[in-house]
Amino acid sequence: MQYTNHYESPVGNILLAADQVGLTGLWFEGAKYYANHLAPEHEEKNLPVFEDVKRWLAIYFSGQEPDFTPPLHVIGSSFQLAVWEILREIPYGKTITYKDIAKTIASRQGLPRMSAQAVGGAVGHNEISIIIPCHRVVGTNGSLTGYAGGIDKKIKLLNLEKADMSRLFVPEKGTAVCAK
């Protein structure tokens, strides 16, 4: 059974979802892929995991890096899980490119190369945004592409983390591949 709860953040309302294991979803309202894998039968309920997530978010939105991770229940293919693990390794306030992630995946899997587009697809289906920080992934040329919650939210999150935005820019034609 999945349960839901809500959090009002400074950059928009967030829907939280969890099961008995941990957090299964964290989506900005109106985002591409919003509640994409939320079970049709779910119940609004306040669970201890939601209190942990809300405490984490309160610390995060105060401009500090949380020193803990709430219980997560990350569900995806083995490729998606590998990409999402790399997302979790991106330091607070730093960015990485889709190409860099592709190179890391290829290296870890003993492959000569990996498609940055395939990585983008996996990043785009991350169900637990912010905590699994898909907003920290940018295009190789510095393009702030790929945030289904909206480029404006991606910019706000990176600014909140005091990321170096000097080489980053908003593309003329935006894409939205990070589900949150």
C-alpha positions as YAML, in Angstrom:
chain: A
units: angstrom
residues:
- id: 1
  name: MET
  ca: [0.00, 0.00, 0.00]
- id: 2
  name: GLN
  ca: [1.22, 3.50, -0.82]
- id: 3
  name: TYR
  ca: [0.50, 6.55, 1.27]
- id: 4
  name: THR
  ca: [0.71, 10.23, 0.38]
- id: 5
  name: ASN
  ca: [1.33, 13.50, 2.14]
- id: 6
  name: HIS
  ca: [2.03, 17.07, 1.10]
- id: 7
  name: TYR
  ca: [4.76, 19.63, 1.70]
- id: 8
  name: GLU
  ca: [4.61, 23.33, 0.89]
- id: 9
  name: SER
  ca: [8.09, 24.35, -0.21]
- id: 10
  name: PRO
  ca: [9.33, 27.86, -1.03]
- id: 11
  name: VAL
  ca: [9.46, 26.84, -4.71]
- id: 12
  name: GLY
  ca: [6.14, 25.01, -5.00]
- id: 13
  name: ASN
  ca: [3.87, 22.40, -3.51]
- id: 14
  name: ILE
  ca: [5.27, 18.88, -3.28]
- id: 15
  name: LEU
  ca: [3.47, 15.54, -3.21]
- id: 16
  name: LEU
  ca: [5.18, 12.84, -1.17]
- id: 17
  name: ALA
  ca: [4.50, 9.11, -1.52]
- id: 18
  name: ALA
  ca: [5.77, 6.23, 0.61]
- id: 19
  name: ASP
  ca: [5.19, 2.60, 1.40]
- id: 20
  name: GLN
  ca: [6.20, 0.52, 4.41]
- id: 21
  name: VAL
  ca: [9.87, 0.56, 3.28]
- id: 22
  name: GLY
  ca: [10.41, 4.27, 2.64]
- id: 23
  name: LEU
  ca: [9.80, 7.26, 0.40]
- id: 24
  name: THR
  ca: [8.76, 6.20, -3.12]
- id: 25
  name: GLY
  ca: [8.02, 9.60, -4.66]
- id: 26
  name: LEU
  ca: [8.63, 13.31, -4.30]
- id: 27
  name: TRP
  ca: [7.09, 15.42, -7.08]
- id: 28
  name: PHE
  ca: [6.47, 19.12, -7.61]
- id: 29
  name: GLU
  ca: [2.79, 19.70, -8.43]
- id: 30
  name: GLY
  ca: [2.32, 20.09, -12.16]
- id: 31
  name: ALA
  ca: [5.66, 18.49, -13.05]
- id: 32
  name: LYS
  ca: [6.08, 16.22, -16.02]
- id: 33
  name: TYR
  ca: [5.64, 12.63, -14.80]
- id: 34
  name: TYR
  ca: [3.78, 13.96, -11.72]
- id: 35
  name: ALA
  ca: [2.86, 10.97, -9.52]
- id: 36
  name: ASN
  ca: [3.70, 8.75, -12.47]
- id: 37
  name: HIS
  ca: [4.07, 5.58, -10.41]
- id: 38
  name: LEU
  ca: [1.70, 6.39, -7.59]
- id: 39
  name: ALA
  ca: [-0.55, 3.41, -6.98]
- id: 40
  name: PRO
  ca: [-4.16, 4.09, -7.98]
- id: 41
  name: GLU
  ca: [-5.18, 2.89, -4.54]
- id: 42
  name: HIS
  ca: [-3.34, 5.03, -2.03]
- id: 43
  name: GLU
  ca: [-4.24, 6.77, 1.17]
- id: 44
  name: GLU
  ca: [-3.43, 10.21, 2.56]
- id: 45
  name: LYS
  ca: [-1.74, 9.51, 5.87]
- id: 46
  name: ASN
  ca: [0.93, 10.96, 8.11]
- id: 47
  name: LEU
  ca: [3.72, 8.39, 8.52]
- id: 48
  name: PRO
  ca: [7.03, 8.68, 10.39]
- id: 49
  name: VAL
  ca: [8.87, 8.62, 7.04]
- id: 50
  name: PHE
  ca: [6.98, 11.75, 5.98]
- id: 51
  name: GLU
  ca: [8.09, 13.51, 9.15]
- id: 52
  name: ASP
  ca: [11.70, 12.56, 8.32]
- id: 53
  name: VAL
  ca: [11.30, 13.79, 4.73]
- id: 54
  name: LYS
  ca: [9.71, 17.07, 5.88]
- id: 55
  name: ARG
  ca: [12.55, 17.62, 8.35]
- id: 56
  name: TRP
  ca: [15.07, 16.93, 5.57]
- id: 57
  name: LEU
  ca: [13.25, 19.37, 3.25]
- id: 58
  name: ALA
  ca: [13.06, 22.06, 5.95]
- id: 59
  name: ILE
  ca: [16.83, 21.85, 6.44]
- id: 60
  name: TYR
  ca: [17.41, 21.83, 2.68]
- id: 61
  name: PHE
  ca: [15.15, 24.82, 2.00]
- id: 62
  name: SER
  ca: [16.84, 26.75, 4.83]
- id: 63
  name: GLY
  ca: [19.94, 26.71, 2.61]
- id: 64
  name: GLN
  ca: [21.81, 24.00, 4.47]
- id: 65
  name: GLU
  ca: [22.88, 20.54, 3.40]
- id: 66
  name: PRO
  ca: [20.96, 17.90, 5.39]
- id: 67
  name: ASP
  ca: [23.26, 15.50, 7.27]
- id: 68
  name: PHE
  ca: [20.97, 12.49, 6.92]
- id: 69
  name: THR
  ca: [18.87, 10.77, 4.27]
- id: 70
  name: PRO
  ca: [15.33, 9.70, 5.08]
- id: 71
  name: PRO
  ca: [14.39, 6.08, 4.32]
- id: 72
  name: LEU
  ca: [14.01, 5.65, 0.56]
- id: 73
  name: HIS
  ca: [12.40, 2.89, -1.47]
- id: 74
  name: VAL
  ca: [13.83, 3.48, -4.93]
- id: 75
  name: ILE
  ca: [12.21, 1.31, -7.59]
- id: 76
  name: GLY
  ca: [13.49, 1.04, -11.16]
- id: 77
  name: SER
  ca: [15.43, -1.00, -13.67]
- id: 78
  name: SER
  ca: [19.03, -1.94, -12.89]
- id: 79
  name: PHE
  ca: [20.19, 0.78, -15.32]
- id: 80
  name: GLN
  ca: [17.97, 3.41, -13.69]
- id: 81
  name: LEU
  ca: [19.16, 2.39, -10.22]
- id: 82
  name: ALA
  ca: [22.79, 2.72, -11.36]
- id: 83
  name: VAL
  ca: [22.14, 6.22, -12.74]
- id: 84
  name: TRP
  ca: [20.22, 7.29, -9.64]
- id: 85
  name: GLU
  ca: [23.06, 6.07, -7.43]
- id: 86
  name: ILE
  ca: [25.41, 8.40, -9.30]
- id: 87
  name: LEU
  ca: [22.92, 11.25, -8.80]
- id: 88
  name: ARG
  ca: [23.10, 10.61, -5.06]
- id: 89
  name: GLU
  ca: [26.90, 10.96, -5.25]
- id: 90
  name: ILE
  ca: [26.78, 14.49, -6.73]
- id: 91
  name: PRO
  ca: [27.95, 16.84, -3.98]
- id: 92
  name: TYR
  ca: [25.61, 19.49, -2.65]
- id: 93
  name: GLY
  ca: [26.05, 22.71, -4.65]
- id: 94
  name: LYS
  ca: [27.85, 20.99, -7.55]
- id: 95
  name: THR
  ca: [26.69, 19.99, -11.02]
- id: 96
  name: ILE
  ca: [27.58, 17.15, -13.37]
- id: 97
  name: THR
  ca: [26.76, 16.56, -17.02]
- id: 98
  name: TYR
  ca: [24.74, 13.77, -18.59]
- id: 99
  name: LYS
  ca: [27.91, 12.89, -20.51]
- id: 100
  name: ASP
  ca: [29.92, 12.58, -17.27]
- id: 101
  name: ILE
  ca: [27.28, 10.24, -15.84]
- id: 102
  name: ALA
  ca: [27.36, 8.19, -19.07]
- id: 103
  name: LYS
  ca: [31.16, 7.86, -18.81]
- id: 104
  name: THR
  ca: [30.90, 6.77, -15.17]
- id: 105
  name: ILE
  ca: [28.21, 4.17, -15.97]
- id: 106
  name: ALA
  ca: [30.29, 2.84, -18.88]
- id: 107
  name: SER
  ca: [33.37, 2.59, -16.67]
- id: 108
  name: ARG
  ca: [31.52, 0.85, -13.85]
- id: 109
  name: GLN
  ca: [29.93, -1.62, -16.26]
- id: 110
  name: GLY
  ca: [33.11, -2.26, -18.25]
- id: 111
  name: LEU
  ca: [31.64, -0.82, -21.45]
- id: 112
  name: PRO
  ca: [33.50, 1.26, -24.05]
- id: 113
  name: ARG
  ca: [30.80, 3.97, -23.91]
- id: 114
  name: MET
  ca: [27.27, 4.73, -22.80]
- id: 115
  name: SER
  ca: [24.65, 6.98, -24.37]
- id: 116
  name: ALA
  ca: [24.11, 10.32, -22.63]
- id: 117
  name: GLN
  ca: [20.55, 10.19, -24.00]
- id: 118
  name: ALA
  ca: [19.95, 6.87, -22.22]
- id: 119
  name: VAL
  ca: [21.26, 8.49, -19.05]
- id: 120
  name: GLY
  ca: [18.89, 11.41, -19.64]
- id: 121
  name: GLY
  ca: [15.98, 9.01, -19.86]
- id: 122
  name: ALA
  ca: [16.92, 7.41, -16.55]
- id: 123
  name: VAL
  ca: [17.48, 10.79, -14.90]
- id: 124
  name: GLY
  ca: [14.10, 11.85, -16.26]
- id: 125
  name: HIS
  ca: [12.30, 9.03, -14.52]
- id: 126
  name: ASN
  ca: [13.76, 9.66, -11.08]
- id: 127
  name: GLU
  ca: [10.72, 9.55, -8.81]
- id: 128
  name: ILE
  ca: [12.40, 11.14, -5.77]
- id: 129
  name: SER
  ca: [13.55, 14.59, -6.80]
- id: 130
  name: ILE
  ca: [15.67, 16.89, -4.65]
- id: 131
  name: ILE
  ca: [16.75, 14.05, -2.32]
- id: 132
  name: ILE
  ca: [18.01, 12.17, -5.40]
- id: 133
  name: PRO
  ca: [19.28, 15.41, -6.95]
- id: 134
  name: CYS
  ca: [18.48, 15.30, -10.66]
- id: 135
  name: HIS
  ca: [18.45, 19.12, -10.62]
- id: 136
  name: ARG
  ca: [22.26, 18.98, -10.41]
- id: 137
  name: VAL
  ca: [22.57, 17.45, -13.90]
- id: 138
  name: VAL
  ca: [23.25, 19.86, -16.77]
- id: 139
  name: GLY
  ca: [24.10, 19.67, -20.45]
- id: 140
  name: THR
  ca: [27.73, 19.35, -21.52]
- id: 141
  name: ASN
  ca: [27.65, 22.92, -22.84]
- id: 142
  name: GLY
  ca: [26.25, 24.28, -19.56]
- id: 143
  name: SER
  ca: [22.64, 24.19, -20.66]
- id: 144
  name: LEU
  ca: [20.14, 24.05, -17.79]
- id: 145
  name: THR
  ca: [18.13, 21.44, -19.60]
- id: 146
  name: GLY
  ca: [16.13, 18.60, -18.21]
- id: 147
  name: TYR
  ca: [14.00, 19.35, -15.20]
- id: 148
  name: ALA
  ca: [10.35, 18.35, -15.42]
- id: 149
  name: GLY
  ca: [9.50, 20.54, -12.44]
- id: 150
  name: GLY
  ca: [10.51, 23.45, -14.65]
- id: 151
  name: ILE
  ca: [13.77, 25.19, -15.41]
- id: 152
  name: ASP
  ca: [12.76, 27.97, -12.99]
- id: 153
  name: LYS
  ca: [12.70, 25.46, -10.11]
- id: 154
  name: LYS
  ca: [16.01, 23.94, -11.22]
- id: 155
  name: ILE
  ca: [17.59, 27.40, -11.12]
- id: 156
  name: LYS
  ca: [16.09, 28.12, -7.69]
- id: 157
  name: LEU
  ca: [17.38, 24.82, -6.28]
- id: 158
  name: LEU
  ca: [20.88, 25.36, -7.67]
- id: 159
  name: ASN
  ca: [20.90, 28.95, -6.37]
- id: 160
  name: LEU
  ca: [19.73, 27.72, -2.97]
- id: 161
  name: GLU
  ca: [22.73, 25.36, -2.92]
- id: 162
  name: LYS
  ca: [24.99, 28.26, -4.01]
- id: 163
  name: ALA
  ca: [26.08, 26.29, -7.08]
- id: 164
  name: ASP
  ca: [28.40, 28.07, -9.52]
- id: 165
  name: MET
  ca: [25.94, 29.28, -12.15]
- id: 166
  name: SER
  ca: [28.48, 31.36, -14.11]
- id: 167
  name: ARG
  ca: [28.81, 28.90, -17.01]
- id: 168
  name: LEU
  ca: [25.19, 27.73, -17.00]
- id: 169
  name: PHE
  ca: [22.41, 29.07, -19.20]
- id: 170
  name: VAL
  ca: [18.76, 28.49, -20.04]
- id: 171
  name: PRO
  ca: [18.41, 26.96, -23.51]
- id: 172
  name: GLU
  ca: [16.18, 28.66, -26.07]
- id: 173
  name: LYS
  ca: [14.22, 25.43, -26.46]
- id: 174
  name: GLY
  ca: [13.93, 23.74, -23.07]
- id: 175
  name: THR
  ca: [13.52, 20.08, -22.38]
- id: 176
  name: ALA
  ca: [12.11, 18.42, -19.33]
- id: 177
  name: VAL
  ca: [13.59, 15.06, -18.49]
- id: 178
  name: CYS
  ca: [13.94, 14.99, -14.73]
- id: 179
  name: ALA
  ca: [10.73, 13.89, -13.14]
- id: 180
  name: LYS
  ca: [10.09, 16.29, -10.36]
...
